[in-house]
């Protein structure tokens, strides 16, 4: 009875997809495919200008939400670093964008307060710094052990 109420004719429609979701039922394959086709057509109809603007908007939203900074603050940090990575001075981020480095002891979660940002790093340095911070004691022990050897 509930399945017939949600899907009605089993031909798969966008409305059927929403009925499945409304009645908290598993969405049948025909309705899922109809909804996916609808979403794809919607995405394909967007202009390149819209896509570029949306990309900038989402970048600004992500910086605000995750790091508590604006695009202008991000640009100011990068300019203060000379447009390079804060560690290796690479001029290219090595990925889509520069990584915002912050002190994880201040803000251990996924979001930061915005006050503990140390700088912008390339993807390579960001990965290595994350590994080093996680293994700092072991690395220090290893380096200290090497200094005690007689050459």
HELIX and SHEET records of a PDB file:
HELIX    1   1 UNK A    2  UNK A    7  1                                   6    
HELIX    2   2 UNK A   14  UNK A   22  1                                   9    
HELIX    3   3 UNK A   29  UNK A   44  1                                  16    
HELIX    4   4 UNK A   48  UNK A   62  1                                  15    
HELIX    5   5 UNK A   63  UNK A   67  3                                   5    
HELIX    6   6 UNK A   71  UNK A   80  1                                  10    
HELIX    7   7 UNK A  123  UNK A  134  1                                  12    
HELIX    8   8 UNK A  136  UNK A  147  1                                  12    
SHEET    1   A 2 UNK A  99  UNK A 102  0                                        
SHEET    2   A 2 UNK A 117  UNK A 121 -1                                        
END                                                                             
